[in-house]
């Protein structure tokens, strides 16, 4: 098990979002995921992508969250699917 995977995954995801011209912010602050979701909701960020230690498990996943519905779905890595999510769902919901 590679303990640094979440940060590596986060870096790859951030780089790919930048290359896809998807505006994003990495929140690596301390605190519960609920508090992080609340902070992003307050500033009207429409979608959240959460990478955590569950992402270590095979198959690698990330949690995708819609601000308006608060629905969460788990996306299995490939990075391309995760990257396409915000653009594909900007005008629709899960």
N, C-alpha and C positions, 0 to 999 in steps of 0.2 A: 504494500500500500504506500502510495506517495502522498505524504501529509501536505505537501505544498500544492497538490492538485487544485484545490479551490482557487488559490490566487493565480495559478497558471491559467486555469479555465477563465477566470475573470479577466486576465490580461488579454487572452486570445479573443474573448467576446468583445471587450472594449475596442480592441484594434479593428475587429471585423465590423462593428457598428460604425466606427469612424470612417472606415473605407466605404461603407454602404451609405454614408452621409445621413445616418440616423443619429439625431441629437440624443445624448445620454449623459448620465452622471453616475459615477461609482460611489456608493455609500459604504465605506468600510469602517464606519464608526462603531463604537460598542453600543450595546443595547439590544433589546429583543427585536425580533423581526416585526412584531406588531407595531412597535414604536417607529421603526424605519418606514413601514407602510404608511403610518399616520403622517409622518413628515412629508412623504412624497404626495400623499393625498392633499395636504394643505397647500402645496404649491402647484397643484393641478397637473401632475405628471400622469399621463393616461395609462401607461403600462409599466409594470415592474418585472424585472427578470432577477430571480434570486438564485444565487449559486451558494451552496453551503456544503457541510460535510456529508449530507446525503448524496451529493454529486459525486462523491468518491466511489459509490457503489456502481457495479456494472449492471445494466448499461448506464452510462453517465447521463444524468438528467439535470434540468434546471426547472424552477417553478416560474411560470408565467402568470402574472396577475393583472386583471382588468380593474382599474380604479372605480369605474362607474357601477359595475355589477359586483365587485369584490370576488368574482369567480377566479379560481385558480386552476390551472392545468399543468400537468407535468409534461415537459417536452424531453424526449430522448435525444441526446446529442446525435445528430450532426449539427454542427455550428450553423450551417446554411439555413436550416429550418428555424432556428432560434432567431437568427438575424432577420429573416423575412417576416417574422411575426408582427412587429410594430407597423411596418408599411402595409401589410396585407390586412390588418385589422383596425387601421386608423379610423375608418368610417363605419365600422360594424363592431359587433360584439362576438364573444366566443360562440 
